[in-house]
Amino acid sequence: MSTNFEQKDTTSEEWTYNLWTDHSDWCTKCKNKNNKLTFNDQTKTTTCTQCNHTQTYAEKDWKILQAKRYAIYQYTPGKYFFSNQTTEEIFQKYLREHNHNDWSSWIIHDYVLARMRDDKPVQDKLRDAAKLIVEKMNYDAKPWQTLFEKMDAQDSEIFLQVPQIIYEYAEKHLHKATTKENLTDTIQGYLSKLSSIYCYHRWKGDRVACWITSETIKLCGVESYTIEFYTELFACDPMLENFQNDALTGKKHEINISGSYIQWQLRLSDTYLKQSSALVAVQTAYEALGAKLGIHALWPPTKVLSFDIHTVKKVTQLFDDSELFRFYDLATDLNTIDPAKACYYAKLFSKKVKEILPGVTSIEQEQAKQMAYVT
């Protein structure tokens, strides 16, 4: 396999993505370097930390922008609401900041999340916080005992409490920021950010956060076909297989991030072929190939491989197989004018990729072998 494939060097940029970030937080004027913006509520402006480009928003647009950011960052799937807080600090949150129902919801969210993560110290801390409430507020202890018994029960349905609580608070905040007419579009934007967060969590190998994110997406109040798309998309992901049963039994599930991603894309390709969706069937098979080569990854955004004809041609030229590009070319060319033939060639492309994959090593590995040989 020839390794003559030029790809933009993004290693200096990838540090930016060690925490999840979104395009609404990046400057668009810095030659695609995605530098972080600062947000000023008083002036309703964003300013780039590098080029100082400033953008001013209208009142309603700023309100929606900040509401989406708040909903995502405050209620990030997989993150504890009472993150890094002591038992006393959690009690003070109850005393000074939250009403009884909100505080109780946050306790449920964090306790069930800790159970999924098998995080005993957090579970113990939350039990102690509830005990403080009972002791210092002279409350009846029985309702709290019943609550913790329910959360400890051998029933995977309790896990659904976490995405439900997340979406309840996120939706409430989005409602306040927009009109009834614009609410669907606002929630659609929130859903899009959730799908990006799923990609980030998958890159990190955080199976719990992936499951919570995928379940939160199912609750979004948008058109059913949009929810069906994401539900079907994530249902093919090996990352989520048997998640609830594994969490219930405490079974550890080792995930090969790259290998399972390749498997996911091939499954998606097969699914799209059954639906006669030639274009996306070809694209997902192509992304599986790019991931095996090491030139494509789900995250960070700088590692996403383009699907344009010029890039595909470069990738397929790495293999001594002229049919690979021909099948791609025919499938995409016929996609709109003859869907049946397009699916036929898409199937051949996907089959060819599956035949090639077992013998493929990443470009970095190939280059290292060649260097070792020269040395």
C-alpha positions in Angstrom: 0.0 0.0 0.0 1.3 3.4 -1.0 1.3 6.0 1.8 1.4 9.0 -0.4 -1.6 10.7 1.1 -1.4 14.3 2.1 -3.5 15.3 5.1 -3.5 18.6 7.0 -1.4 18.4 10.1 -3.8 19.0 13.0 -1.8 17.8 15.9 -1.2 21.3 17.2 -4.9 22.0 17.2 -6.2 18.9 18.8 -5.5 20.0 22.4 -8.4 22.4 21.9 -10.8 19.4 21.9 -9.7 17.7 25.1 -13.0 19.1 26.4 -16.2 19.0 24.3 -16.7 22.2 22.4 -19.1 23.3 19.7 -19.0 25.4 16.6 -21.0 28.2 18.4 -18.0 28.6 20.7 -15.4 28.9 17.8 -14.3 31.9 15.8 -15.1 31.6 12.1 -12.5 34.3 11.1 -9.3 32.5 12.1 -8.6 30.4 9.0 -10.6 27.4 10.4 -8.4 27.1 13.5 -11.6 27.1 15.7 -10.2 29.4 18.3 -12.4 29.8 21.4 -14.8 32.8 21.8 -15.5 34.8 24.9 -19.1 35.7 25.6 -20.2 39.1 27.1 -23.8 39.2 28.4 -23.7 42.9 29.0 -22.8 43.9 25.5 -24.3 40.7 23.9 -21.1 40.1 21.9 -18.7 37.3 21.2 -14.9 38.1 20.9 -12.2 35.9 19.6 -9.3 35.3 22.0 -6.8 35.3 19.1 -7.9 37.7 16.3 -10.2 39.9 18.5 -13.0 39.7 16.0 -16.2 40.8 17.7 -19.8 39.9 16.8 -22.9 41.6 18.2 -26.2 39.8 18.5 -29.8 41.0 18.7 -31.5 40.5 22.1 -33.6 37.5 21.0 -30.8 35.8 19.2 -28.4 36.2 22.1 -31.0 34.9 24.5 -31.5 31.7 22.4 -27.7 31.3 21.8 -27.0 31.5 25.5 -30.0 29.2 26.4 -28.6 26.5 24.2 -25.2 26.8 25.6 -26.5 26.8 29.2 -28.7 23.7 28.6 -25.8 21.8 27.2 -23.0 22.9 29.5 -25.1 22.9 32.7 -26.8 19.6 32.0 -24.1 17.7 30.0 -25.1 14.1 29.7 -22.7 11.9 31.8 -21.8 14.8 34.2 -22.7 14.9 37.9 -24.9 17.9 38.8 -23.2 18.0 42.2 -19.7 17.6 40.7 -16.7 17.8 43.1 -18.9 19.0 46.0 -18.6 17.8 49.6 -21.6 16.5 51.6 -21.8 19.8 53.4 -21.7 21.8 50.2 -24.5 19.6 48.7 -26.6 20.3 51.9 -25.9 24.1 51.5 -27.2 23.9 47.9 -30.4 22.6 49.4 -30.5 25.2 52.1 -29.7 28.3 50.0 -30.1 27.7 46.3 -32.6 25.0 45.3 -36.2 24.1 46.2 -37.0 20.7 47.5 -38.1 19.2 44.2 -35.1 20.4 42.2 -32.6 19.3 44.8 -34.2 15.9 45.0 -34.2 15.5 41.2 -30.5 16.3 41.2 -29.8 13.8 44.0 -31.7 11.1 41.9 -29.8 12.0 38.8 -26.4 11.9 40.4 -27.1 8.7 42.5 -28.3 6.7 39.5 -25.5 8.0 37.3 -23.0 7.0 40.0 -24.6 3.6 40.1 -24.2 3.2 36.3 -20.5 4.2 36.8 -20.1 1.9 39.8 -19.0 5.0 41.7 -19.5 4.0 45.3 -17.9 7.1 46.9 -20.4 9.4 45.1 -23.3 7.2 46.1 -22.2 7.2 49.8 -21.8 11.0 49.7 -25.3 11.5 48.3 -26.8 9.2 51.0 -24.9 11.2 53.6 -26.3 14.5 52.2 -29.9 13.1 52.4 -29.2 12.1 56.0 -28.0 15.7 56.7 -31.3 17.0 55.3 -33.3 14.6 57.6 -31.3 15.5 60.7 -31.0 19.3 60.3 -34.5 19.9 58.8 -36.3 17.4 61.1 -37.7 15.5 58.1 -39.2 12.0 58.1 -36.5 9.6 57.1 -38.8 7.0 55.6 -39.4 8.7 52.2 -35.7 9.0 51.7 -35.1 5.4 52.6 -37.8 4.3 50.1 -36.2 6.5 47.4 -32.8 5.0 47.8 -34.3 1.5 47.9 -35.9 2.2 44.5 -32.7 3.5 43.1 -30.8 0.4 44.3 -33.4 -2.1 42.9 -32.4 -4.6 40.3 -34.5 -2.9 37.6 -32.8 -1.2 34.7 -35.8 1.1 34.2 -34.3 3.3 37.0 -31.5 4.2 34.6 -34.0 6.1 32.5 -34.4 8.6 35.3 -31.1 10.2 34.3 -31.9 11.3 30.7 -35.4 12.2 31.7 -34.2 14.6 34.4 -31.6 16.1 32.1 -34.1 16.8 29.4 -36.7 18.1 31.8 -34.3 20.8 33.0 -32.8 21.6 29.5 -36.3 21.9 27.9 -37.5 24.1 30.7 -34.6 26.5 30.1 -35.1 26.5 26.3 -38.8 27.3 26.8 -37.9 30.4 28.7 -35.6 31.7 26.0 -37.7 31.4 22.9 -41.3 31.9 21.6 -43.7 29.0 21.1 -43.3 29.4 17.3 -39.5 29.0 17.5 -39.4 26.3 20.2 -39.1 23.4 17.8 -36.2 25.0 15.9 -34.5 25.7 19.2 -34.9 22.1 20.5 -33.6 20.9 17.0 -30.5 22.9 17.6 -30.1 21.4 21.1 -30.5 17.9 19.6 -27.8 18.7 17.1 -25.4 19.6 20.0 -26.4 16.4 21.8 -25.3 14.3 18.7 -22.0 16.2 18.7 -21.6 15.4 22.4 -22.2 11.7 21.7 -19.3 11.8 19.2 -17.1 13.3 21.8 -18.0 10.8 24.5 -17.4 8.0 22.1 -14.0 9.3 21.3 -13.3 9.3 25.1 -14.6 5.8 25.4 -17.3 6.9 27.9 -20.0 4.2 27.4 -22.2 5.6 30.2 -22.3 9.1 28.8 -23.0 7.7 25.3 -26.0 5.8 26.5 -27.4 8.8 28.4 -26.9 11.1 25.5 -28.6 8.7 23.1 -31.5 8.3 25.5 -31.8 12.1 26.0 -32.0 12.6 22.2 -35.1 10.3 22.1 -36.9 12.7 24.5 -36.4 15.8 22.3 -39.7 17.3 21.1 -39.1 17.4 17.4 -40.4 15.5 14.3 -40.5 11.8 14.9 -38.4 11.0 11.8 -35.5 13.0 13.2 -35.6 11.0 16.5 -35.9 7.8 14.4 -32.8 8.8 12.5 -30.7 9.2 15.6 -32.2 6.2 17.4 -31.4 4.0 14.4 -27.9 5.6 14.1 -26.9 4.8 17.7 -28.7 1.4 17.8 -26.0 0.2 15.4 -23.2 1.2 17.6 -21.4 -1.7 19.4 -20.7 0.8 22.2 -24.3 0.6 23.4 -24.8 -3.2 23.1 -26.3 -4.7 26.3 -25.5 -1.5 28.2 -28.4 -1.6 30.7 -27.8 -5.3 31.5 -24.1 -4.7 31.9 -24.7 -1.7 34.2 -27.2 -3.7 36.3 -24.8 -6.6 36.8 -21.7 -4.5 37.1 -20.1 -6.2 34.1 -17.1 -4.4 32.7 -17.2 -3.9 28.9 -13.9 -3.2 27.2 -14.3 -1.2 24.1 -11.7 -0.8 21.2 -12.6 2.7 20.2 -11.2 2.5 16.6 -12.3 -1.1 16.0 -15.8 -0.7 17.2 -16.2 2.6 15.3 -15.2 0.7 12.1 -17.7 -2.0 12.9 -20.4 0.6 13.6 -19.9 2.3 10.2 -20.1 -1.1 8.4 -23.3 -1.9 10.2 -24.7 1.5 9.2 -23.7 0.8 5.6 -25.6 -2.5 5.6 -28.6 -0.7 7.2 -28.7 2.0 4.6 -28.4 -0.5 1.8 -31.5 -2.2 3.1 -33.2 1.2 3.0 -32.0 1.8 -0.6 -30.0 4.8 0.6 -27.0 4.4 -1.7 -25.1 7.6 -1.0 -25.0 7.2 2.8 -24.2 3.5 2.5 -21.2 4.4 0.4 -20.2 7.2 2.8 -20.3 5.1 5.9 -18.3 2.3 4.3 -15.8 4.9 3.1 -15.5 6.3 6.7 -14.8 2.8 8.0 -12.0 2.5 5.5 -10.6 5.9 6.5 -10.8 5.0 10.2 -8.8 1.8 9.6 -6.2 3.9 7.7 -6.0 6.3 10.6 -6.9 9.4 8.6 -10.5 9.6 9.8 -12.0 9.7 13.3 -15.3 10.6 14.8 -13.6 13.3 17.0 -12.0 15.8 17.1 -13.6 17.8 14.2 -10.2 18.2 12.6 -10.0 14.5 12.0 -13.2 14.1 9.9 -12.4 12.8 6.4 -14.1 14.7 3.5 -16.4 12.8 1.2 -15.9 14.9 -1.9 -14.8 13.1 -5.1 -11.2 14.5 -5.0 -10.5 13.2 -1.4 -12.2 9.8 -2.1 -10.0 9.4 -5.2 -6.8 10.1 -3.1 -7.9 7.6 -0.5 -8.8 4.8 -2.9 -5.6 5.3 -4.9 -3.8 4.0 -1.8 -4.9 0.6 -2.8 -4.0 -1.4 -5.9 -7.7 -1.8 -6.8 -9.2 0.3 -9.6 -12.7 -1.0 -8.9 -12.9 0.7 -5.5 -13.1 4.2 -6.9 -15.2 3.1 -9.9 -17.9 1.6 -7.6 -18.0 4.9 -5.6 -18.2 7.0 -8.7 -21.0 5.0 -10.3 -23.0 4.8 -7.0 -22.9 8.5 -6.3 -23.4 9.5 -10.0 -26.5 7.3 -10.4 -27.9 8.2 -6.9 -30.5 10.7 -8.2 -31.2 9.4 -11.7 -31.3 5.6 -11.2 -31.5 4.7 -7.4 -31.7 0.9 -8.1 -28.4 0.9 -10.0 -26.9 3.2 -7.5 -27.7 0.7 -4.7 -26.2 -2.1 -6.8 -22.9 -0.3 -7.0 -23.1 0.9 -3.4 -23.4 -2.7 -2.4 -20.3 -3.6 -4.4 -18.4 -0.7 -2.9 -19.3 -1.8 0.6 -18.4 -5.4 -0.1 -15.1 -4.3 -1.6 -14.3 -2.3 1.5 -15.0 -5.3 3.7 -12.7 -7.4 1.7 -9.9 -4.9 1.9 -10.2 -4.0 5.6 -8.6 -7.1 7.2 -5.3 -6.4 5.4 -5.2 -2.7 6.0 -2.8 -1.1 8.4 -2.8 2.6 9.3 -0.8 5.0 7.3 1.3 5.9 10.4 2.1 2.2 10.9 3.1 1.8 7.2 5.3 4.9 7.4 7.0 3.6 10.6 7.7 0.2 8.9 9.2 1.9 5.8 11.4 4.1 8.0 12.5 1.1 10.0 13.4 -0.7 6.7 15.3 2.3 5.4 17.2 2.6 8.7 
